[in-house]
Amino acid sequence: MLLRPLALEALCESDLERKLALVATISSQGDSLSVEAGQRLEEPVLLPGRPARPELIAPGKVPQRSVHTPEGRAALIHAICHIEFNAINLALDALWRFAGMPDEFYRDWLRVATEEAYHFSLLHEHLQTQLGHRYGDFPAHDGLWSMCEKTKDDITARMALVPRTLEARGLDATPLIQNKLRAVGTPDAVAACGILDIILRDEIGHVAIGNHWYRWLCERQGLEPIAHYKLVARQYQAPRLRGPFNTAARLRAGFLEAELTALAEPSDEET
């Protein structure tokens, strides 16, 4: 069986439980699946497959709720759950879409898809058992997949702007979220912090994968990584990243000191 067509099948699946089951099946077959990196697959009309809910709205219209109420904590966990659901799709898209990469590229993104599905399952279980809600009960936005769409014809920009930009924001945000939940101190809030510990640990590895393949692609194309990052960030209108940055986590994820210094520099629009 072939890995990349199976990844595309999982990406197209709109039923939540079937999508998770497909990812688990692909993961369990692991190294027995042939990559066939040179195979060109035709893109389906509608991507990604996802359930009818949550309702997708503009990022600025997603309601802000206090974590000091059960409903507010449910909304927060739901928002993170939605990020993890999108992250499953992002990893599956990298798996099927980009032909001609080394086999390790596809194995790396299979690992990411597997771990993102695990994160989603942990959060969804917590949402249901601790907070009385399900995925889909709150509105959400589509920012992660929008960048996936923008970069579908540019693998170097995809590696630059999805794992090492949008997903890397989780490295910065997670400790801040944990601080808020610890201040609440309820059993569900404390349990959520434990789940976020697992997610932060794994996401460092995911961002490291993005960093590795971004630099590999830059080297293959004769590009200077920091200068090219600024170019694609402007070209694809990536969000301006603002601190505080989790420097320790970013260094563990493979960012260079020079890249962290560049993060703190004002953008062209600000100068």
Number of C-alpha atoms within 10 A of each C-alpha: 11 14 23 28 19 19 23 24 16 26 24 20 19 15 14 14 11 12 21 21 14 17 24 18 14 22 19 12 11 14 11 12 15 12 23 17 19 11 15 14 13 10 10 10 7 7 16 20 17 17 14 11 12 17 13 16 13 11 12 8 11 15 11 10 14 12 19 15 11 17 15 16 21 26 26 19 22 26 19 20 24 24 22 23 21 22 24 27 28 25 25 27 24 24 28 25 20 20 18 12 15 12 12 11 19 23 17 18 22 24 15 24 30 20 24 28 22 19 24 24 17 17 24 21 15 22 23 13 12 16 19 12 19 18 24 17 13 19 20 23 19 15 16 19 18 10 19 21 14 15 19 15 12 13 17 21 23 24 24 26 27 23 23 24 21 18 20 24 19 21 23 20 15 17 16 13 16 19 12 15 21 15 12 16 13 13 11 18 23 16 15 22 19 11 15 20 14 14 22 18 13 16 23 21 18 25 28 21 20 27 22 17 19 23 18 15 18 16 12 9 10 9 14 11 18 15 10 15 21 16 13 18 16 15 11 14 12 16 12 12 14 12 11 10 18 18 15 11 19 22 15 13 23 18 18 14 12 9 16 15 9 14 16 13 12 11 13 8 7 6 6
